[in-house]
Amino acid sequence: MNRDLVSIIIPVYNGEKYLAEAIDSVLEQTYHPFEIIVIDDGSTDNSVDIARSYKEVIYIYQSHQGVAVARNNGITSAQGMFIAFQDADDIWLPNKLEVQVKYLLEHPDVEYTICRQQNFKDLGIDLSAKGTKSDLSKGKINLMDLVARKTVFEKVGSFNPDYQVGADFDWFIRAKDAGIPNIILPEFLRHRRIHDSNVSQQIQDRRTNLLRMFKESIDRQRKKRPGQ
């Protein structure tokens, strides 16, 4: 494991429209060193050509198995002490890694950090202007706002591929149940693009999965209680 290296995992499935912009925002980071791992989940568009056009990108292809498997494969391939995730359609602010890694280096007891995000619509939005309310203002957190020590995935486990929608939220629930120390930072460090094909907009699937996740969480808590 390479000390101070951040492994940035970008799963992509037919993401040619925004992938270059997402990678560019990572390359503009003020923090170094980092590696970029693009996991191509069986794309049939030009995502492969875009990813391979960057000499800084480690490109890995898998047959189409979903974003959870892609992220798990990225973690397995990662050489860094820290892990971060980027969606193929979102944009990081240049100081995202610097702020979050600095906090982790200064607070060795904290396992992962979460920054704040601003949503923006796909068309006609100036990124220098204020975005909509962050998901955190509604009590939500997002995997793409995370920078974590790689060792936390040994404690919490990988992403559950059974959840095609919401595997990231399931991971956060398991991290909470495991008592993993974390911090939500006040800085807005990511722009989340809102468009018609966002996986998170599959509302019904998410609601169904949430019920299952909460039941699994209750079952885990019951097993921890003495005498039960």
PATIZA-618558 format. One record per residue: y, z, x of N, C-alpha, C in turn; chain. Coordinates in steps of 0.001 Angstrom, whole numbers. Last residue first. Example, Ala and Ser with C-alpha at 12.3 -4.5 7.8 and 13.67 -1.06 7.14 Angstrom:
2
+---------+---------+---------+---------+---------+---------+---------+---------+---------+-----+
!      nY !      nZ !      nX !     caY !     caZ !     caX !      cY !      cZ !      cX ! mol !
+---------+---------+---------+---------+---------+---------+---------+---------+---------+-----+
!   -2250 !    7080 !   12850 !   -1060 !    7140 !   13670 !      30 !    7870 !   12900 !   A !
!   -5690 !    7800 !   13190 !   -4500 !    7800 !   12300 !   -3300 !    7800 !   13200 !   A !
+---------+---------+---------+---------+---------+---------+---------+---------+---------+-----+
END
This chain:
228
+---------+---------+---------+---------+---------+---------+---------+---------+---------+-----+
!      nY !      nZ !      nX !     caY !     caZ !     caX !      cY !      cZ !      cX ! mol !
+---------+---------+---------+---------+---------+---------+---------+---------+---------+-----+
!  -12269 !   23448 !  -29244 !  -12461 !   22369 !  -30244 !  -13355 !   21296 !  -29647 !   A !
!  -11719 !   25299 !  -27349 !  -12467 !   25751 !  -28508 !  -12676 !   24707 !  -29570 !   A !
!   -8544 !   24011 !  -26315 !   -9736 !   24835 !  -26071 !  -10403 !   25257 !  -27372 !   A !
!   -7545 !   20674 !  -26589 !   -7404 !   22036 !  -27102 !   -8668 !   22842 !  -26874 !   A !
!   -8130 !   18111 !  -25848 !   -7555 !   18983 !  -24836 !   -7527 !   20449 !  -25266 !   A !
!   -8990 !   16879 !  -28128 !   -9997 !   17103 !  -27087 !   -9469 !   18056 !  -26004 !   A !
!   -6585 !   16599 !  -29479 !   -7594 !   17525 !  -29995 !   -8631 !   17861 !  -28932 !   A !
!   -5353 !   14590 !  -28001 !   -4781 !   15931 !  -28002 !   -5792 !   16967 !  -28498 !   A !
!   -6965 !   12394 !  -28647 !   -6886 !   12862 !  -27258 !   -6362 !   14288 !  -27192 !   A !
!   -6459 !   12176 !  -31393 !   -7815 !   12482 !  -30930 !   -7802 !   12987 !  -29491 !   A !
!   -3771 !   11448 !  -31329 !   -4160 !   12724 !  -31961 !   -5549 !   13148 !  -31484 !   A !
!   -4049 !    8925 !  -30106 !   -3292 !    9982 !  -29437 !   -3665 !   11352 !  -29995 !   A !
!   -5452 !    7530 !  -32043 !   -6090 !    7750 !  -30743 !   -5386 !    8865 !  -29978 !   A !
!   -3474 !    7527 !  -34016 !   -4748 !    8195 !  -34277 !   -5460 !    8496 !  -32956 !   A !
!   -1528 !    5977 !  -32752 !   -1232 !    7370 !  -33059 !   -2503 !    8159 !  -33351 !   A !
!   -2911 !    3505 !  -32615 !   -2469 !    4194 !  -31394 !   -2215 !    5671 !  -31648 !   A !
!   -3241 !    2859 !  -35341 !   -4418 !    3087 !  -34494 !   -4040 !    3865 !  -33230 !   A !
!    -575 !    2525 !  -36063 !   -1401 !    3510 !  -36761 !   -2631 !    3866 !  -35933 !   A !
!     154 !     393 !  -34400 !     757 !    1710 !  -34215 !     -74 !    2800 !  -34875 !   A !
!   -1195 !   -1819 !  -35446 !   -1626 !   -1260 !  -34163 !   -1068 !     139 !  -33942 !   A !
!     318 !   -2232 !  -37773 !   -1110 !   -1934 !  -37866 !   -1604 !   -1269 !  -36592 !   A !
!    2811 !   -2833 !  -36638 !    2661 !   -1663 !  -37513 !    1199 !   -1254 !  -37623 !   A !
!    2217 !   -5188 !  -35214 !    2684 !   -4003 !  -34504 !    2477 !   -2746 !  -35356 !   A !
!    1541 !   -6950 !  -37255 !     543 !   -6603 !  -36253 !     941 !   -5328 !  -35519 !   A !
!    4052 !   -7076 !  -38557 !    2895 !   -6532 !  -39248 !    1802 !   -6110 !  -38276 !   A !
!    5833 !   -8238 !  -36603 !    6030 !   -6902 !  -37153 !    4756 !   -6320 !  -37756 !   A !
!    6329 !   -9765 !  -34093 !    5147 !   -9832 !  -34944 !    4982 !   -8464 !  -35614 !   A !
!    8314 !   -9490 !  -32306 !    8738 !   -9727 !  -33676 !    7544 !   -9894 !  -34624 !   A !
!    7295 !   -9311 !  -29783 !    7600 !   -8049 !  -30457 !    8051 !   -8242 !  -31898 !   A !
!    7205 !  -11914 !  -28893 !    5964 !  -11293 !  -29365 !    6257 !  -10051 !  -30183 !   A !
!    9632 !  -14248 !  -29778 !    9379 !  -12925 !  -29192 !    8099 !  -12328 !  -29767 !   A !
!   10346 !  -16682 !  -30871 !    8970 !  -16531 !  -30412 !    8703 !  -15202 !  -29710 !   A !
!   13065 !  -16621 !  -31539 !   12068 !  -16700 !  -32602 !   10650 !  -16401 !  -32133 !   A !
!   14728 !  -14116 !  -29483 !   14513 !  -15481 !  -29974 !   13296 !  -15497 !  -30889 !   A !
!   16659 !  -12213 !  -27421 !   16076 !  -12234 !  -28756 !   15957 !  -13688 !  -29216 !   A !
!   16364 !  -10910 !  -24197 !   16660 !  -12093 !  -25004 !   15926 !  -12020 !  -26345 !   A !
!   17825 !   -8211 !  -22744 !   16625 !   -8637 !  -23463 !   16993 !   -9767 !  -24421 !   A !
!   19036 !   -7336 !  -19681 !   19377 !   -8066 !  -20896 !   18089 !   -8609 !  -21509 !   A !
!   19237 !   -4222 !  -17957 !   18465 !   -5402 !  -18352 !   19036 !   -6002 !  -19624 !   A !
!   20612 !   -1911 !  -17476 !   20239 !   -2721 !  -16314 !   19439 !   -3966 !  -16672 !   A !
!   22641 !     670 !  -18147 !   22155 !    -551 !  -18786 !   21887 !   -1576 !  -17689 !   A !
!   21962 !    4066 !  -17190 !   22502 !    2738 !  -16891 !   21836 !    1629 !  -17719 !   A !
!   20802 !    6549 !  -17590 !   21863 !    6128 !  -18510 !   22326 !    4683 !  -18325 !   A !
!   17176 !    6811 !  -17567 !   18463 !    6757 !  -16887 !   19541 !    6228 !  -17825 !   A !
!   14674 !    8914 !  -18326 !   15422 !    7792 !  -18893 !   16825 !    7837 !  -18306 !   A !
!   11866 !    9857 !  -16396 !   13292 !   10039 !  -16693 !   13838 !    8763 !  -17307 !   A !
!    8785 !   11756 !  -16214 !    9566 !   10521 !  -16218 !   11012 !   10849 !  -16546 !   A !
!    5511 !   12971 !  -15635 !    6961 !   13207 !  -15536 !    7726 !   11889 !  -15430 !   A !
!    2903 !   12782 !  -17932 !    3463 !   12142 !  -16746 !    4977 !   12376 !  -16698 !   A !
!    1102 !   13816 !  -19834 !    2142 !   14666 !  -19265 !    2782 !   14100 !  -18016 !   A !
!    -667 !   12325 !  -21217 !   -1118 !   12793 !  -19905 !     -78 !   13668 !  -19216 !   A !
!     824 !   11590 !  -23407 !    -295 !   12510 !  -23621 !    -792 !   13096 !  -22303 !   A !
!    2544 !    9781 !  -22096 !    3076 !   11008 !  -22700 !    1964 !   12034 !  -22884 !   A !
!     711 !    7797 !  -21436 !    1454 !    8473 !  -20369 !    2030 !    9790 !  -20870 !   A !
!     -72 !    6995 !  -23993 !   -1059 !    7619 !  -23119 !    -391 !    8353 !  -21962 !   A !
!    2357 !    5892 !  -24828 !    1779 !    7018 !  -25573 !     770 !    7743 !  -24696 !   A !
!    2621 !    3798 !  -22990 !    3598 !    4887 !  -22982 !    3077 !    6114 !  -23744 !   A !
!     455 !    2195 !  -23794 !     474 !    2781 !  -22446 !    1446 !    3957 !  -22382 !   A !
!    1281 !    1444 !  -26351 !      68 !    2242 !  -26208 !      36 !    2912 !  -24836 !   A !
!    3396 !    -184 !  -25613 !    3670 !    1073 !  -26311 !    2472 !    2011 !  -26243 !   A !
!    1947 !   -2302 !  -24451 !    2907 !   -1542 !  -23641 !    3208 !    -193 !  -24291 !   A !
!     525 !   -3350 !  -26535 !    -222 !   -2710 !  -25452 !     694 !   -1887 !  -24559 !   A !
!    1741 !   -4730 !  -28661 !    1957 !   -3299 !  -28529 !    1163 !   -2600 !  -27443 !   A !
!    -567 !   -7135 !  -29475 !     814 !   -6717 !  -29704 !     870 !   -5197 !  -29537 !   A !
!   -3150 !   -7065 !  -28681 !   -2388 !   -8267 !  -28355 !    -895 !   -8036 !  -28573 !   A !
!   -5058 !   -4657 !  -27719 !   -3773 !   -4737 !  -28408 !   -3026 !   -5989 !  -27940 !   A !
!   -7169 !   -4907 !  -26069 !   -7464 !   -4972 !  -27504 !   -6183 !   -5088 !  -28319 !   A !
!   -6355 !   -4444 !  -23491 !   -6301 !   -5827 !  -23983 !   -6657 !   -5977 !  -25450 !   A !
!   -4375 !   -1878 !  -22496 !   -5533 !   -2131 !  -23343 !   -5458 !   -3547 !  -23917 !   A !
!   -3488 !   -1494 !  -19089 !   -3096 !   -1868 !  -20447 !   -4334 !   -2288 !  -21241 !   A !
!   -4937 !    1305 !  -17212 !   -4344 !     -19 !  -17353 !   -3968 !    -285 !  -18809 !   A !
!   -4092 !    4780 !  -16547 !   -4983 !    3665 !  -16819 !   -4220 !    2369 !  -16996 !   A !
!   -2842 !    7074 !  -15719 !   -2731 !    6691 !  -17134 !   -3760 !    5639 !  -17510 !   A !
!   -3536 !    7261 !  -13003 !   -3577 !    8446 !  -13853 !   -3619 !    8081 !  -15338 !   A !
!   -3185 !    4784 !  -11938 !   -4475 !    5423 !  -11713 !   -4641 !    6618 !  -12641 !   A !
!    -584 !    4352 !  -12548 !   -1564 !    3574 !  -13303 !   -2984 !    4070 !  -13044 !   A !
!     763 !    5888 !  -10733 !     758 !    6351 !  -12122 !    -274 !    5593 !  -12948 !   A !
!     769 !    4602 !   -8294 !    -250 !    5618 !   -8521 !    -309 !    6098 !   -9971 !   A !
!    3043 !    3091 !   -8248 !    1781 !    2422 !   -8558 !     688 !    3431 !   -8893 !   A !
!    5817 !    4410 !   -9963 !    4957 !    4482 !   -8795 !    3614 !    3842 !   -9166 !   A !
!    7900 !    2133 !  -11833 !    6953 !    3240 !  -11719 !    6287 !    3250 !  -10352 !   A !
!   10410 !    1180 !  -13938 !    9980 !    1081 !  -12545 !    9145 !    2329 !  -12294 !   A !
!   11003 !    -380 !  -17113 !   10294 !     596 !  -16292 !   10248 !     192 !  -14823 !   A !
!   11835 !   -2150 !  -18929 !   12865 !   -1241 !  -18411 !   12284 !    -255 !  -17405 !   A !
!    9629 !   -3402 !  -19860 !   10438 !   -4142 !  -18904 !   11603 !   -3320 !  -18365 !   A !
!    8667 !   -1634 !  -21792 !    7990 !   -1716 !  -20503 !    8838 !   -2425 !  -19453 !   A !
!   10976 !     363 !  -23543 !   10404 !    -951 !  -23327 !    9821 !   -1017 !  -21926 !   A !
!   11537 !    2645 !  -26252 !   11554 !    2303 !  -24847 !   10776 !    1016 !  -24663 !   A !
!   13594 !    3852 !  -28964 !   12519 !    3033 !  -28428 !   12668 !    2884 !  -26924 !   A !
!   15678 !    5013 !  -30387 !   14544 !    5839 !  -30028 !   13380 !    5073 !  -29442 !   A !
!   17773 !    3404 !  -30656 !   16947 !    3555 !  -31851 !   15684 !    4362 !  -31540 !   A !
!   18785 !    3281 !  -28196 !   19637 !    3935 !  -29179 !   18902 !    4128 !  -30500 !   A !
!   16894 !    1763 !  -26934 !   16852 !    3203 !  -26722 !   17722 !    3939 !  -27719 !   A !
!   17592 !    -799 !  -27493 !   16460 !    -246 !  -28223 !   16404 !    1264 !  -28064 !   A !
!   21219 !    -933 !  -27650 !   19944 !    -957 !  -26933 !   18845 !    -418 !  -27827 !   A !
!   23255 !   -2934 !  -29742 !   22759 !   -1621 !  -29364 !   21422 !   -1747 !  -28653 !   A !
!   24194 !   -6053 !  -28114 !   23952 !   -5203 !  -29276 !   23467 !   -3846 !  -28804 !   A !
!   26467 !   -6259 !  -25303 !   25391 !   -6708 !  -26170 !   25274 !   -5849 !  -27405 !   A !
!   29655 !   -7154 !  -24071 !   28746 !   -6118 !  -24517 !   27698 !   -6711 !  -25453 !   A !
!   29741 !   -9960 !  -21763 !   30245 !   -9167 !  -22884 !   29226 !   -8105 !  -23261 !   A !
!   28396 !  -11396 !  -19984 !   29376 !  -10463 !  -19428 !   29969 !   -9573 !  -20516 !   A !
!   26860 !  -13149 !  -21397 !   26198 !  -11973 !  -20865 !   27163 !  -10984 !  -20228 !   A !
!   27725 !  -14548 !  -24387 !   28234 !  -14367 !  -23031 !   27659 !  -13068 !  -22474 !   A !
!   25770 !  -16495 !  -26461 !   26129 !  -15138 !  -26078 !   26566 !  -15114 !  -24618 !   A !
!   24663 !  -18882 !  -27530 !   26066 !  -18571 !  -27718 !   26501 !  -17171 !  -27355 !   A !
!   21287 !  -18040 !  -28294 !   22351 !  -19040 !  -28212 !   23726 !  -18399 !  -28332 !   A !
!   19626 !  -15776 !  -28325 !   19322 !  -16892 !  -27435 !   20503 !  -17831 !  -27245 !   A !
!   21289 !  -12601 !  -28282 !   20662 !  -13714 !  -28980 !   20571 !  -14913 !  -28040 !   A !
!   20458 !   -9639 !  -26498 !   21370 !  -10749 !  -26745 !   20605 !  -11882 !  -27410 !   A !
!   20384 !   -6098 !  -25964 !   19835 !   -7302 !  -26575 !   20889 !   -8394 !  -26653 !   A !
!   20268 !   -4129 !  -23104 !   21124 !   -4707 !  -24135 !   20469 !   -5982 !  -24644 !   A !
!   18692 !   -1054 !  -22030 !   18768 !   -2509 !  -22163 !   19788 !   -2898 !  -23220 !   A !
!   18244 !    1502 !  -19507 !   18624 !    1043 !  -20838 !   18764 !    -484 !  -20832 !   A !
!   15259 !    2411 !  -17628 !   16691 !    2142 !  -17776 !   16983 !    1772 !  -19223 !   A !
!   12987 !    4833 !  -16613 !   13298 !    3850 !  -17653 !   14809 !    3663 !  -17675 !   A !
!   10670 !    5690 !  -14024 !   12019 !    5684 !  -14590 !   12115 !    4589 !  -15645 !   A !
!    7896 !    7830 !  -13158 !    8491 !    6539 !  -13512 !    9865 !    6734 !  -14136 !   A !
!    7438 !   10308 !  -11899 !    6465 !    9225 !  -11745 !    7011 !    7855 !  -12149 !   A !
!    9059 !   12776 !  -10009 !    9156 !   11865 !  -11157 !    8264 !   10650 !  -10909 !   A !
!    8951 !   14084 !   -7623 !    8163 !   14649 !   -8718 !    8158 !   13745 !   -9949 !   A !
!   10749 !   12895 !   -5874 !    9321 !   12600 !   -5708 !    8426 !   13160 !   -6805 !   A !
!   13610 !   11735 !   -6070 !   12932 !   12700 !   -6949 !   11421 !   12433 !   -6907 !   A !
!   14489 !    9751 !   -4431 !   15181 !   11041 !   -4345 !   14508 !   12131 !   -5175 !   A !
!   12888 !    7641 !   -5182 !   12835 !    8102 !   -3796 !   13457 !    9484 !   -3642 !   A !
!   13679 !    7335 !   -7840 !   12311 !    7732 !   -7531 !   12177 !    8254 !   -6109 !   A !
!   16355 !    6513 !   -7497 !   16056 !    7753 !   -8205 !   14648 !    8243 !   -7863 !   A !
!   15959 !    4101 !   -6158 !   16711 !    5177 !   -5511 !   16398 !    6517 !   -6173 !   A !
!   14733 !    2597 !   -8148 !   13955 !    2996 !   -6977 !   14648 !    4141 !   -6252 !   A !
!   16926 !    2298 !   -9938 !   15703 !    2982 !  -10356 !   14850 !    3434 !   -9172 !   A !
!   18991 !    1002 !   -8494 !   19245 !    2245 !   -9226 !   17946 !    3005 !   -9483 !   A !
!   17665 !   -1273 !   -7446 !   18356 !    -331 !   -6565 !   18544 !    1020 !   -7249 !   A !
!   16764 !   -2692 !   -9667 !   15808 !   -2047 !   -8778 !   16471 !    -983 !   -7914 !   A !
!   19360 !   -3433 !  -10792 !   18302 !   -2733 !  -11545 !   17350 !   -1985 !  -10610 !   A !
!   21558 !   -4833 !   -9893 !   21309 !   -3510 !   -9307 !   20170 !   -2748 !   -9991 !   A !
!   21750 !   -7270 !  -11321 !   21422 !   -7269 !   -9889 !   21073 !   -5914 !   -9300 !   A !
!   19932 !   -7169 !  -14440 !   21179 !   -7037 !  -13709 !   20853 !   -6842 !  -12227 !   A !
!   17466 !   -9516 !  -15543 !   17816 !   -8251 !  -14910 !   19242 !   -8292 !  -14391 !   A !
!   16503 !  -11044 !  -18512 !   17375 !  -11124 !  -17340 !   17672 !   -9720 !  -16833 !   A !
!   13604 !  -12700 !  -20051 !   14666 !  -11699 !  -19948 !   15423 !  -11811 !  -18634 !   A !
!   11376 !  -14263 !  -20222 !   12551 !  -14712 !  -20959 !   13714 !  -13724 !  -20889 !   A !
!    9201 !  -13189 !  -18991 !    9600 !  -14523 !  -18548 !   10830 !  -15042 !  -19278 !   A !
!    9785 !   -9742 !  -18185 !    9361 !  -10782 !  -19110 !    9909 !  -12128 !  -18646 !   A !
!    8735 !   -7752 !  -15522 !    9793 !   -8599 !  -16046 !    9167 !   -9578 !  -17026 !   A !
!    8021 !   -4549 !  -14210 !    7607 !   -5677 !  -15034 !    8840 !   -6422 !  -15523 !   A !
!    7146 !   -2893 !  -11143 !    8114 !   -3206 !  -12202 !    7610 !   -4430 !  -12951 !   A !
!    5918 !    -385 !   -9008 !    5615 !   -1493 !   -9913 !    6748 !   -1640 !  -10912 !   A !
!    5725 !     665 !   -5583 !    6341 !     727 !   -6900 !    5993 !    -534 !   -7683 !   A !
!    4399 !      14 !   -3344 !    4304 !    1403 !   -3753 !    4836 !    1584 !   -5168 !   A !
!    2773 !   -3250 !   -3496 !    3886 !   -2323 !   -3392 !    3550 !    -899 !   -3787 !   A !
!     929 !   -5176 !   -3934 !     861 !   -4501 !   -2643 !    1903 !   -3392 !   -2519 !   A !
!    -956 !   -6256 !   -6765 !     281 !   -5719 !   -6206 !      36 !   -4958 !   -4904 !   A !
!   -3263 !   -7004 !   -8037 !   -2817 !   -7817 !   -6901 !   -1631 !   -7218 !   -6161 !   A !
!   -3425 !   -5156 !  -10106 !   -4515 !   -5229 !   -9128 !   -4082 !   -5970 !   -7867 !   A !
!   -1124 !   -5845 !  -11534 !   -1212 !   -4532 !  -10898 !   -2290 !   -4535 !   -9814 !   A !
!   -1909 !   -8392 !  -12473 !    -755 !   -8248 !  -11588 !    -782 !   -6929 !  -10842 !   A !
!   -3981 !   -7734 !  -14150 !   -4276 !   -8535 !  -12962 !   -3129 !   -8463 !  -11961 !   A !
!   -2471 !   -6387 !  -16104 !   -3499 !   -5677 !  -15344 !   -3862 !   -6429 !  -14069 !   A !
!    -907 !   -8491 !  -17091 !    -267 !   -7365 !  -16395 !   -1275 !   -6573 !  -15576 !   A !
!   -2970 !  -10065 !  -18226 !   -2108 !  -10610 !  -17172 !   -1431 !   -9486 !  -16386 !   A !
!   -3959 !   -8354 !  -20181 !   -4833 !   -8739 !  -19063 !   -3999 !   -9277 !  -17908 !   A !
!   -1653 !   -8333 !  -21822 !   -2191 !   -7085 !  -21261 !   -3079 !   -7384 !  -20059 !   A !
!   -1245 !  -10979 !  -22660 !    -303 !  -10381 !  -21715 !    -846 !   -9098 !  -21094 !   A !
!   -4160 !  -13159 !  -22749 !   -3164 !  -12256 !  -23299 !   -2382 !  -11519 !  -22227 !   A !
!   -5808 !  -15088 !  -21773 !   -6441 !  -13842 !  -22209 !   -5443 !  -12837 !  -22768 !   A !
!   -6346 !  -18171 !  -20600 !   -5526 !  -17499 !  -21601 !   -6260 !  -16286 !  -22171 !   A !
!   -7218 !  -17799 !  -17124 !   -7399 !  -18420 !  -18432 !   -6676 !  -17574 !  -19467 !   A !
!   -4667 !  -17406 !  -14619 !   -5830 !  -16909 !  -15348 !   -5995 !  -17723 !  -16619 !   A !
!   -3131 !  -17755 !  -11429 !   -3509 !  -18359 !  -12711 !   -4699 !  -17610 !  -13296 !   A !
!    -393 !  -16655 !   -9613 !   -1793 !  -16399 !   -9945 !   -2080 !  -16973 !  -11328 !   A !
!    1907 !  -16888 !   -6996 !    1467 !  -17457 !   -8273 !     -24 !  -17209 !   -8454 !   A !
!    4499 !  -15263 !   -5665 !    3040 !  -15282 !   -5562 !    2520 !  -15717 !   -6931 !   A !
!    7590 !  -16623 !   -4687 !    6699 !  -16233 !   -5784 !    5236 !  -16309 !   -5361 !   A !
!    9263 !  -17671 !   -2792 !    9151 !  -16204 !   -2846 !    8100 !  -15726 !   -3849 !   A !
!    9440 !  -20337 !   -3213 !    8621 !  -19903 !   -2085 !    8398 !  -18396 !   -2101 !   A !
!    9271 !  -21799 !   -6283 !    9903 !  -20697 !   -5566 !    8978 !  -20231 !   -4437 !   A !
!    7680 !  -23587 !   -7538 !    8854 !  -24135 !   -6855 !    9611 !  -23073 !   -6059 !   A !
!    5783 !  -22257 !   -8960 !    5427 !  -22689 !   -7607 !    6591 !  -23306 !   -6845 !   A !
!    7134 !  -21923 !  -11405 !    6763 !  -20756 !  -10590 !    6502 !  -21169 !   -9148 !   A !
!    7349 !  -24607 !  -12261 !    8543 !  -23783 !  -12052 !    8215 !  -22614 !  -11135 !   A !
!    4699 !  -25394 !  -12482 !    5575 !  -26098 !  -11539 !    6820 !  -25270 !  -11231 !   A !
!    3785 !  -23616 !  -14495 !    3180 !  -23601 !  -13159 !    4093 !  -24248 !  -12132 !   A !
!    5303 !  -24337 !  -16741 !    5491 !  -23026 !  -16129 !    4941 !  -22976 !  -14710 !   A !
!    5184 !  -26634 !  -18254 !    5555 !  -26757 !  -16845 !    5792 !  -25407 !  -16157 !   A !
!    2351 !  -25863 !  -20351 !    3634 !  -26546 !  -20128 !    3926 !  -26576 !  -18629 !   A !
!     193 !  -24331 !  -20727 !     -46 !  -25772 !  -20794 !    1254 !  -26562 !  -20628 !   A !
!    -968 !  -21277 !  -19184 !      94 !  -22120 !  -19746 !    -301 !  -23592 !  -19722 !   A !
!   -2656 !  -19075 !  -18570 !   -3198 !  -20316 !  -19128 !   -2172 !  -21226 !  -19750 !   A !
!    -766 !  -17071 !  -17731 !   -1833 !  -16795 !  -18699 !   -2295 !  -18075 !  -19389 !   A !
!     170 !  -16499 !  -14561 !     181 !  -17565 !  -15560 !   -1030 !  -17398 !  -16472 !   A !
!    1987 !  -14135 !  -13131 !     634 !  -14308 !  -13662 !     702 !  -15318 !  -14806 !   A !
!    3858 !  -13837 !  -10310 !    3831 !  -14512 !  -11607 !    2371 !  -14725 !  -12001 !   A !
!    5245 !  -11457 !   -8448 !    3918 !  -11948 !   -8809 !    3994 !  -12536 !  -10209 !   A !
!    7355 !  -10880 !   -5829 !    7316 !  -11368 !   -7204 !    5945 !  -11976 !   -7452 !   A !
!    8247 !   -8015 !   -3916 !    7427 !   -9210 !   -4071 !    7407 !   -9585 !   -5547 !   A !
!   10898 !   -6574 !   -1967 !   10117 !   -6717 !   -3189 !    9279 !   -7979 !   -3105 !   A !
!   12671 !   -4131 !      94 !   11888 !   -5350 !    -121 !   11218 !   -5363 !   -1500 !   A !
!   15868 !   -4369 !   -1592 !   14767 !   -5020 !    -878 !   13982 !   -3925 !    -165 !   A !
!   18333 !   -4636 !   -4122 !   17312 !   -3843 !   -3441 !   16286 !   -4756 !   -2782 !   A !
!   19828 !   -6417 !   -5481 !   20440 !   -5850 !   -4281 !   19447 !   -5013 !   -3492 !   A !
!   18450 !   -9401 !   -6859 !   18457 !   -7945 !   -6742 !   19064 !   -7491 !   -5413 !   A !
!   18119 !  -12067 !   -7274 !   19487 !  -11599 !   -7045 !   19581 !  -10089 !   -6882 !   A !
!   15513 !  -12451 !   -7972 !   15903 !  -12809 !   -6607 !   17312 !  -12337 !   -6262 !   A !
!   15669 !  -11786 !  -10665 !   14956 !  -10906 !   -9748 !   15383 !  -11177 !   -8308 !   A !
!   17036 !  -13946 !  -11674 !   17658 !  -12628 !  -11816 !   16954 !  -11591 !  -10942 !   A !
!   15217 !  -16005 !  -11163 !   16500 !  -15972 !  -10445 !   17144 !  -14590 !  -10517 !   A !
!   13230 !  -15429 !  -13054 !   12943 !  -15291 !  -11621 !   14235 !  -15192 !  -10819 !   A !
!   14673 !  -16023 !  -15416 !   14103 !  -14692 !  -15212 !   13825 !  -14442 !  -13726 !   A !
!   15260 !  -18704 !  -15037 !   16362 !  -17750 !  -15160 !   15869 !  -16320 !  -14930 !   A !
!   12676 !  -19796 !  -15056 !   13506 !  -19895 !  -13849 !   14647 !  -18881 !  -13882 !   A !
!   11797 !  -19275 !  -17740 !   11163 !  -18654 !  -16583 !   12046 !  -18674 !  -15339 !   A !
!   12648 !  -20458 !  -20097 !   13459 !  -19371 !  -19544 !   12966 !  -18841 !  -18199 !   A !
!   10965 !  -22621 !  -20667 !   12357 !  -22671 !  -21097 !   13223 !  -21649 !  -20367 !   A !
!    8312 !  -22146 !  -19953 !    9130 !  -23001 !  -19095 !   10626 !  -22948 !  -19430 !   A !
!    6200 !  -20546 !  -20832 !    7549 !  -19996 !  -20773 !    8530 !  -20834 !  -19974 !   A !
!    3399 !  -20427 !  -21386 !    4265 !  -21498 !  -21899 !    5719 !  -21043 !  -21958 !   A !
!    3353 !  -17275 !  -20438 !    2504 !  -18191 !  -21199 !    3426 !  -19205 !  -21874 !   A !
!    3448 !  -14961 !  -17804 !    4075 !  -16088 !  -18496 !    3009 !  -16883 !  -19231 !   A !
!    4337 !  -11845 !  -16315 !    3364 !  -12661 !  -17040 !    4097 !  -13810 !  -17742 !   A !
!    5422 !  -10675 !  -13434 !    5975 !  -11508 !  -14510 !    4846 !  -12298 !  -15160 !   A !
!    5963 !   -7847 !  -11571 !    4938 !   -8628 !  -12244 !    5553 !   -9355 !  -13433 !   A !
!    6914 !   -6863 !   -8475 !    7464 !   -7250 !   -9776 !    6501 !   -8228 !  -10430 !   A !
!    6595 !   -4248 !   -6352 !    5855 !   -5407 !   -6864 !    6338 !   -5694 !   -8282 !   A !
!    8528 !   -3041 !   -3770 !    8389 !   -3100 !   -5226 !    7656 !   -4379 !   -5596 !   A !
!    8036 !   -1043 !    -905 !    7932 !   -2372 !   -1516 !    7778 !   -2228 !   -3025 !   A !
!    7860 !    1558 !      52 !    9172 !    1082 !    -390 !    9147 !    -317 !   -1000 !   A !
!    4866 !     836 !    1782 !    5868 !    1829 !    1416 !    7206 !    1151 !    1125 !   A !
!    2171 !    -898 !     612 !    3378 !   -1059 !    1429 !    4477 !    -122 !     936 !   A !
!   -1194 !       0 !     844 !       0 !       0 !       0 !    1249 !       0 !     882 !   A !
+---------+---------+---------+---------+---------+---------+---------+---------+---------+-----+
END
